[in-house]
Amino acid sequence: MEPTNLTEILKELEKINSWFDQQQEIDVEQGLEKIREGIRLVKASRIRLKEIENEFEEIKKELVEDNTPLPNDIN
């Protein structure tokens, strides 16, 4: 099961990176599987980042609709 929490996704990507760093000789089959896993995780992170961005936009929209003043750096 793919992690959906951005922090967990990044931890899994770091594990893959560390695996490659620790190899004296990389088994092509294992390396290919790690790359495939990394690609799945990158795609999952893009999806989650877009969801997070959309959530922030919704919050910002709610504040504007409620006439709540926004700090200048959020506009």
VMD Tcl script that draws the C-alpha trace (Angstrom):
set ca {
  {0.00 0.00 0.00}
  {1.39 3.39 -1.02}
  {1.79 5.95 1.75}
  {-0.45 9.00 1.31}
  {1.12 11.19 3.98}
  {3.71 13.45 2.39}
  {6.16 12.95 5.24}
  {5.93 9.17 4.88}
  {6.39 9.39 1.11}
  {9.54 11.46 1.57}
  {10.86 8.96 4.14}
  {10.32 6.12 1.67}
  {12.12 8.05 -1.07}
  {15.02 8.66 1.32}
  {15.19 4.91 2.03}
  {15.48 4.22 -1.69}
  {18.17 6.87 -2.05}
  {20.08 5.40 0.89}
  {19.79 1.91 -0.61}
  {21.49 3.10 -3.79}
  {24.17 4.95 -1.79}
  {25.00 1.83 0.23}
  {25.45 -0.53 -2.72}
  {28.95 -1.51 -3.77}
  {27.54 -3.18 -6.86}
  {23.94 -2.64 -7.85}
  {21.91 -5.63 -8.89}
  {20.17 -4.46 -12.06}
  {16.87 -6.18 -11.20}
  {16.78 -4.80 -7.66}
  {17.80 -1.37 -8.89}
  {15.05 -1.37 -11.48}
  {12.48 -2.30 -8.85}
  {13.72 0.48 -6.57}
  {13.43 2.96 -9.45}
  {9.88 1.80 -10.16}
  {9.02 2.18 -6.49}
  {10.57 5.67 -6.48}
  {8.51 6.69 -9.51}
  {5.31 5.51 -7.79}
  {6.26 7.53 -4.73}
  {7.06 10.66 -6.74}
  {3.67 10.41 -8.45}
  {1.98 9.97 -5.06}
  {3.83 13.00 -3.69}
  {2.71 15.14 -6.64}
  {-0.89 14.11 -6.06}
  {-0.65 14.85 -2.35}
  {1.07 18.20 -2.92}
  {-1.74 19.20 -5.31}
  {-4.31 18.18 -2.69}
  {-2.53 20.25 -0.06}
  {-2.36 23.22 -2.43}
  {-6.09 22.92 -3.11}
  {-6.84 22.76 0.62}
  {-4.84 25.96 1.21}
  {-6.67 27.67 -1.65}
  {-10.03 26.66 -0.16}
  {-9.02 28.03 3.23}
  {-7.85 31.26 1.63}
  {-11.11 31.51 -0.34}
  {-13.15 31.01 2.84}
  {-11.24 33.77 4.58}
  {-11.79 36.15 1.68}
  {-15.50 35.32 1.51}
  {-15.80 35.96 5.25}
  {-14.03 39.31 4.77}
  {-11.31 38.18 7.13}
  {-8.24 40.35 6.52}
  {-5.31 38.42 5.11}
  {-1.68 39.20 5.84}
  {-0.01 40.81 2.82}
  {2.27 37.84 2.20}
  {-0.67 35.42 1.68}
  {-2.46 37.41 -1.04}
}
mol new
graphics top color blue
foreach p $ca { graphics top sphere $p radius 0.5 }
foreach p [lrange $ca 0 end-1] q [lrange $ca 1 end] { graphics top cylinder $p $q radius 0.2 }
display resetview
